[in-house]
Amino acid sequence: MSSIDDIAGPFESLKKSLAEGRLSHAYLMVGSPRGNGLALAESLLKLLYCSGSEKPCGQCTACGQVEEHRHPDIHWLEPESKGRVIKIDQIRSLIKQISQTPFVEGGWKAAVILYADRLNEESQNAFLKTLEEPPGRSLLLLIAEAPQSLLPTIVSRCQRLVVASGQGSLGAQWQEALVEVLRQGGPANPMDVFLQSGRLTSLMEQIQESIENADDSAEEPADEDGEPEVVDARVRARVLEAQAAVFQQMMLWNRDVLLCRLEAEPELLHFPEEIAVLREQAAKLTPQQALERVATVEDMARRLQRHMPDEIVFEAGLMKGLAPRRRS
């Protein structure tokens, strides 16, 4: 899944660069190759090849060819081997394609590498020369969830764009489970802290387990080029992305509580369908307390990024809400 809002910022930056003649020859798009990372790449390519007056129009033949991955001047590449790695023969084919004359005179040649973090070292070294000396009017797009798996020399020759994960990275099942926890409001006593911390910790564990299981079912047993560390890095990147999405939704929920406490207009809410619950929670807080709830979620997110145990992070954060304060 992808959201236009999640790619709006990076896309506008790319659009401006193209208009000003400053488009880089290579971009590393950090995001899902089946979600927002792919959506950003497709949007840029539509902008590049669109024949409409308002680019990208999304209606012309070229825009359709980009969306269907069959444009003659775009080479799409992703893992094909049993080990789910990108091998050197695939890179050699890409290099050959990108060096050919475009079908449209004076046009662009482009290549998109999905799951670029699955390039093995031999493939990366072969690709490096093309990054260093790209053909004229060529565009190279690498989409990766775990860019740390790429050689530093590859990363340094690409302009990096991080694509927001959005709530879609959680999936509907986990989104609903998280909202159910958030509906219960902040803890009123130490026992509530223990229970709510347990629910959030359990949710995080279930999300991580589902990511690991999904990766196992999608991957066939690795062959001699399998490089397990690449798979581990990719799974870890997805877990971190999901954790970030959880805290993003927690932040938005508490922001909505604050807005309700300030009697803001309902259309400003991220969770307008939950307005009754949000107002009920807001009525129990002062504006300062509601603001502190937002800051507490930010602090919990930072602590989790430092690899502190989930349960400790949640308990410490939720306990902050128990300090008695005078209602104003």
N, C-alpha and C positions, 0 to 999 in steps of 0.2 A: 504494500500500500504506500501511497505517497500523497502529499498535500501541496497544493500550489503555494500556500502560505509558508511552508517550510523551506521552499527553494526560492522564494521571492527575492530575498536579499542577495544571495550569490548570483542569481540570474540577472538582476538589474546591474550588478557590478560587471558581469560579462558583457551584457548588452552595451554598456557605456564604453567598455574597452574596445569592442568591435567598432563602434561608431567613431571612436577617436583614433582608430588604427593602432591600438596598443594591445591587441589580443596576443596572448602568449602562444608559443608553439606547443606547449605541453601543460596539462593540468592534472593534478592528483586530487581526485574528488573523494573525500573521506565520507563514506556513507554506504547504504545498502545497494548492492548491484541489482537488486530486484525491487528496490523501493525508491527513496528520494535521491540516491546517488545516480541511479539510472534515469530518473525523471529530469534531473538537472542536465545530464549529458544529452538526452533527447531534445530538450528545450533549446539548448545551445545549437545543436545541429540543425534543428528546424529554422532557427534564426539565420543560420549561415546559408542554408540552401533554399529557403522559401522564395517563391516567385510572386507572392502576393504584394499588394501595396502596403498593407499593415503587417509587418513581420514580427513574429511568425503568425501566419494567418490560421494555420491548422487545417486548412481546407484544400490547398493546392496539391498537385501530384507529388511534389518533392516532400512536403510535410507528411503526406501519407506514407511515402517510401521510407522516411526516417522512422516513423512510428512502427512500421512493419519490419524494420531492419533489412530492407532490400534495396537501399539506394546504391547505385553502381559506384559511387565515389567514396563510400564508407565501408571500411573493413571492420567487422565485428569479431571479437576473439574472446573465448572463454575456455575453461578447462575441458578437455575431451578424454584424457587418458583415464585408465582404471584408477590410478592414484589421485585423480582430481587435481593434477598440477598442470601448469602451462609449460609445454616442452619447447625446446629450441627450434624444432621443425615448424611449429606454429608461428614462432617469432620471425623466422626466416620468410615465411609466406607473407606475414604482415609487412615486413620491410620491403619486399618485392612489390606488393600492392600499393603501398604508400608512395613509392618512387615512380609509379607510372603516371602518364599524362592523364589529367582529369577528362571525363567524358564531355563535360561542359567547358569550352575554351575559356581559359582565364579563371576557372573555378578552383575550388579547394579539394584536396584529398584529405580524408580523415580516417583515423583508426581509433576504435574503442576497445579497451581491454577490461572486460568484466572479471571481477575477482583477481585483480592485479597482484594481490598479496599471495597468490598461488603460483606466481612465476618462480621456478627454481633458479638457483644461482647461475647456472649455465645460460638460461634464457635471459636473465637480467643483464648479464655481461654482454650478451649478443645485442640486446636492445639498447644498451648504453650509448653505442656509437651513433645510432639514429637520433637519440636525444641530444647528443652533443652537436651533431651536424644534420639537422632535419632538412628534408627537401623544402624548396620554396612553396609557399601557400599550402602548408600541411598543418594538420591539427591532431595532436595525440592526447587522448583522454584515458586516464587510468582511474578505475573505480575500485576502491578497496575498503574493507571494514577494519583491517589490521595493518595499517601502513608501516608499523614498526617491523614488519616482516620483510620489507623492501630494503635493498642496499641503500646506505646513506647517499651514495653517488647518484642513485636513481631519484631519490626524494629531492635532493638539492637542485636538480635540473628541471623540476616541475614547479609550477605555481600551485600552492596548496589551497583547496577550498573545502571547508568543513560544512557538511549539510546537516541541518537540524533534523533530529530523529522524529520529533512530533509524537503525539499520543499513539499514532498508528503502530509504532515500534513495540508497544505493549500487546497489542491485539485485543479484540473485543472482550475475550474471556477475562484477561487480567485487568483490563480497564474497569470492568464491572465489579470485580472482586475488590479492587482498590477503593472505588467509590463507596462500596458497602462499608468498608472500614472507616472511611472519612465521614460517612453519615452519622457515625456514632459520636462524633465530636471529640473535644479534648478530654483527657482523663480528669476525674474529680477527686481521686484519692490514689494512694500507692498501689492498691490492688488493680485499679483501672489501668495504671501505667504498665503493670506486669501483663495484664491481659491484652492491651492494645499493642504493646511491644511484641508480644508473642504472635499476634495476628500478622503484623507487618513483616516480622522475621520469617514466618511461615510462607507468606506470599512471595518474598524475595527468593526463598529456597525453591519454591515450586516453579517460579519463572526460570531460575537458573537450570533446574532439572529439565524443563521442557526445551530449553535452548540446546542443552547437551544432547538430549534424545533426538531432537530434530536433526542435529548435525550428524549424529551417528546413522540415522536412517537414510539421510541424503547421500552419505559417502559410502562407496564400495571399499573393501579392504585395500589399503594403500599398497602400491607396488614398490619397487626399489627406489622410486623417485618420490615417495609419498611425503617425506619430511614432516613427521608428526608435530614438530614444533610450530609449523605454519598453521596446522589445524587447531592446535591448542591456542595459539595467539588469536585466531579468528573467533573461536568460541568465547574467549575472554573478552574480546572487543564487543561481541554481541551482548554479553552479560553486563558489561559496563554501560552500554547504550541503553539497555532495559532499565538498569538502576537509575540512570540519569532521567529516563522518562517517568519513572515512579516519582522521583522528587520534583520533577517539573509539574506533574499533576497535583502533588501535595501542595506545592507552592501556589498554583492557580486556585486551588480550593480555598486555601487560607487567605489569598488575596480577595476572593469573592466574599468571604466572611467579613473582611475589613471593609469592603465596599458597601456591604449591607449595613454594617454598623454606622457608616457615614451616610446612609440613606441615598446611595447613588442610584442612578437609573438602571433598571433591570437589563437593558440591552448592553450594558457594559460588562455583564457577568460572563464568565467562561462556561459556567454550568447553570444556565438559566432555568433548565428543567428541575433543578434542585433548589429553587429559590425559597421554598417554604422551610426546608431544613437549614439552609444557610442563614435565613433570618432568625430562626430559633436559636442557632448557635451564637449568632452575633449579639442577640439580646442579653446574653449572659456575660459579655465582655465589655470592658471599656475600649475606646479607640486605641489607647496605648497598648493594652493587652492584645488586641487583634493584630496590631503592627508587630508586636514581639513574637507572635506565633509565626509570622512570615519569616522573621529573622532567624527563628529557631530552626525552621526547615532548611534554610540556607546553611546554617552551621552544621546540621546533620549531614547534608550532602557533602560538605567539605571533609568532615570526619570519615565518611565512608570512602572517599577518594584516597584517604591516607591508609586504607586497608584495615581499619578498625573493624572488629566483629559487628555484624549487623545488629545483634541483640543489644550490645552495649551502647551502640550509637542511638538506637531508638529509645532505650530506657533513659539514657542521660538527657536526650532531647525532650522527651515527654515529661520527665520529672520537673523540668523548668516551669512548666505550666501550673505546677501545684503551689508555688510560692504565693502566700496570701497577699492580695492587693486590695485597696479600697476602691469600690466601684464609684465612678463619677457620672 
